[in-house]
Amino acid sequence: MSSPSSPTRYPRLRRGGAELVLVLTLYVLYSGSRLFADDSLAPAVLRAQELLDVEELVGLHWEAALNQVFVDMKVLGLLSSYWYATAHYVVTAVALLWLYRLGERQYVPARRALVAATLVGLALYLLLPTAPPRFVDGYVDVLSLHAADGWWGSDASAPKGLGGLTNQLAAFPSLHAGWALWVAIVVQTNARRPWTRALGWGHAAVTAVVIVGTGNHWVLDAVAGWLVIGVGFLLAARLGRRLDRRLDRRLDRRLDRRPDHPRSEPAAANGPKMVPTGHRQDSSTTVG
């Protein structure tokens, strides 16, 4: 029986540590994208107005009415503020840990999809800085209303005093909505119990309502976040197929180099000896 410090335990610990570093790096990039983004408010508000024009055209302009409900109902506003500031990170982290414990087959494709989608989202943040509703006249920042009752500041959902480290013009797409949909998809794919799957979809639905009602995202931000997650899964599937083919080629080369592999033995050793026509075979020779 191996001791707790046995080397056989090290590979799993190393993999776990590497995954933790990857996820933390992703979080730092997500939170610190403001260091590279254009923080000019005027063009970001103009872009938000263009989104609003599209919503009015297609009948998705629900922000004003929903935001007013969250302002009028104090308890709803407070609970939704906690949801917005907490669930986005906690639920996603719990889902990652759960998948990791299920095994590599479940974890790796899902993690690839999350990373790919987040990188696409970060690229759009840098290319298309967009103001959230709370920066536009007529909308209320619900988290700011309840900042005294929570751990977030009045200028962002980040901890008090750290609002300046976040990109507040990263409304389009909504990775809050995207990550919540990712949770719903991976739970739907890997959970056995129907009620667990329902919880996953419930998380995605509640998150979509909360991000709009609190004045942090437009409806089209949520739609774009869902589309980004779809792109993430497509990219992850393509990357997975390429890596699988590469792994297969490596395994084939390793097998070819093994002295005990059939393909590395002389052909005569694998088949029967051919006796020329007209010559009698020695009775001591074994055929095949």
N, C-alpha and C positions, 0 to 999 in steps of 0.2 A: 504494500500500500504506500503510495507516494506521500511525502510530507507536504505541508501547506506551501513550502517554498520550492516545490519540485519544478524543474524547468518545463514539465509538460503543461503547466498552467500559464506559462509566460506568453505563448502566442495569442491566447484569447485576451489576456490583459493588454498586450500591445495593440491588438486590433481595436479593443474598446477605447484605449487611450487615443489612438489615431482618429477614430470616429468622433470622439469628444472634441478634439482639436479642430476637426473639420467643421463641426456644427458651430463651435464658438467663433471660428473665423467667418463663417457665413453670417452669424449674428452681428459681428463687428462691422462687416461690410454693409449690411443692411442698415444698421443704426448710424454708421458714420458716413453714409453716402453724401451727406451735406457738405463734406469737406471738398468734394469734387463737383458738386452741382451748382448751377447758377441760382443765386438766391435773390434775383431781381423779382420783386413782387408784381409789378405792373404786367409784364408778359405772362406771368403765371395766372393772374386773375383773368386776363383776356382769354387765355386758353380754357379756363374754367367756364367762362361765359359761352365759349363755343360749344363745350360739352353740354351746357344747359340748353342751348338752342337746339341741339340734336335731340335731347330728351323731350323737349316740348314738341318737336316735330313728330316723334314716334310715340308719344304718350307715356313717357317714363319719368316725368317731372313730379316726383313724389317727395322730394326732400323737404320742402317748406312745411307741408302739413305734418309730416312725420316728426320733424324737428320740434314743432310746436307742441306736439303731444309729449315728447320727452322733457320739454321745459315745464309744462303745466303739471305733470305728474312727478312730484319730487322724488318719491321712492323709486319709480322707474328710472328716472335720470341718474340717481345714485347707483343703483344696481348695474345699470348699463355702463356707467363709467368704470366700475370695478371690472366688469366683463371686458371692456375694450382695453383696459390697461394691463390685464392679467392673463385672460384665457388664450390670447394669441400666442403667447410664449409657453405657458404651462402646458396646455393641452397638446400643442405640437411636440414639445419635449417628451411628454408622457407617451405619445403615440410612437415616437422614434425609439424610445426605450423598450416599449412593448414589442415592436417589430424586431428589434435587435435580439431580444430574448427568444422570439419565435424561430429565428435562424437566418442564415445568410440568404437563402432563396427568397424569403419574404422581405428582408430588410434592404438588401442592396438595390434592387430595382426601384423601390419606393424612395430611398434616400437619393438616388440619382435623379429621379423626377423632381424632388423638392429642390435640390441644388440647382438643376437646370432652370426650373421655373423662377427661382429667386434671382438668378443671374440675369435672366431676361427682364424681370421686373426692375432690377437695379439699372440696367441699360436704358430702359424707358424713363426711369426717374431722371437720369442724366440728360437724355435727349429731349424730354417733354416735361419740364417742371410745371406742375399744375397745382393751383391753389385749392384747398378744400373749401367746402361751404362756409366754415367758420371764419374764413378770411373775406367773405363776400357780404355786402350789406343785405340785411334781412334774415340772416341766419345766426343762431346762437351756439357758442361753444359750450356744450353741456358739461364736459369734463372740467372746464374752468369754473363753472357754477359750483361744482362740488369738490374743488381742489382742497378746501379746508378739511374735508372729511376723508380724504384719501392720501395715498403716498405719492401721487403725481403732482406736478406743478401746474400753475395756471396757464402756462404757455404751450404745453405739450403733454402727451401721455407718459413721458419719461419721468423718472424720480425727480423730486423737487431739487432744483438747482442744476439739473442736467438737460434741461430743455434746449439749451443752445447747442448741444451735441447731436441733436436729431435733425433730420431733413423734414422740415414742416411743409415743404412744397412737393412731397412725394405722395400725392393723392392718386395719381393715375399710373399704373393700375393699383388696385387695393390688394396688397399681399395679406392683409387681414382676411379678406374674403377668400383669396387664393389658398392660403395655408389651411383655412377651415375646410375648404372643399377637398384639399389633399387628405386631411384627416378622415373625412367622410368616405372617400374612395378607398383608402387603405383599410379602414375598418370594414367596409362593405366587402372587400376582397378577401380579408383574412379572418374575420370574426365568425364564429359558428352560431352564436345566439342572435335571433332576430332583434331582441331588444337592444343589444349592443350596437347593431347596425343602425337602428333607429336613433340611438344617442348620437352617433356620428353625423347623420344627416341633420339632426336637431341642432347640433353645434354649428354646422354650416349655415343653417337657416337663421338662427338667432344672431350669429355674427353679422350676417348680411344686413339684418334689420338694425342692429346696434350701430354699425359704422355709419349708416345713413342718418339714423335718428339723432345721434350725438353731434352731428354737424362735421364729421371728419372725412366723409367721402360722398361723392355723387353716386347715383345708381349705376351709371356707366363705368365708374371706377370698379365697382363690384363685378360687373359683367366682364370687364377687361381682366380682372384678377382671376376669374374662373377660366377664361380663355388661355391665360398665361400658364395656368396649371395643366391644361390640356396639352399645350405645346411642350411643357416640361416632360410629361409622360411619353409623348411621341419621340422627343429627343433621347430620353432615357432608353426607350425600346430600341432605337436605332443604334445607340452607343453599345447597348448590351449585346446586340447581334454581332457587332464588329469585334467586341472583346471576346465573345464566345468563339468566333471563327479564329481569332488570333491564338486563343488558348488551345483550340483543337490542333492548330498547326504546330504549336510548341510541343504538345503531347505526342503528336505523330513523330516529330524529330527525335524526341527522347526515346520513344519506343524503337525507332530505327537503329539507334546507337546501342541498344541493349543486346549483349551477346546471346541471350537466351530467347530473343524475339524471333519468330519464324522468318521474318523478312530479312534478318541479318545472317541467316544460315545459307549455305550453298544450296542451289536448286536441287541438286542430285540427292540431297539428304531428305528432301520433302516428298519426293515421288519415287515410283518404282524404277529400277534400273532397266533400261531398254536393251534387249538382246538383239544383235544384228541378225537379220534373216539368213538362214542357212547355217548358223552356228549353234551347236548344242550347248545348252546352259548347264553349268556344273551343278550337280545335285546339292552341293554344299552352300550354294548361293541362295539367299532369301530374297524373294521378290516382294516389293512393296514395303 
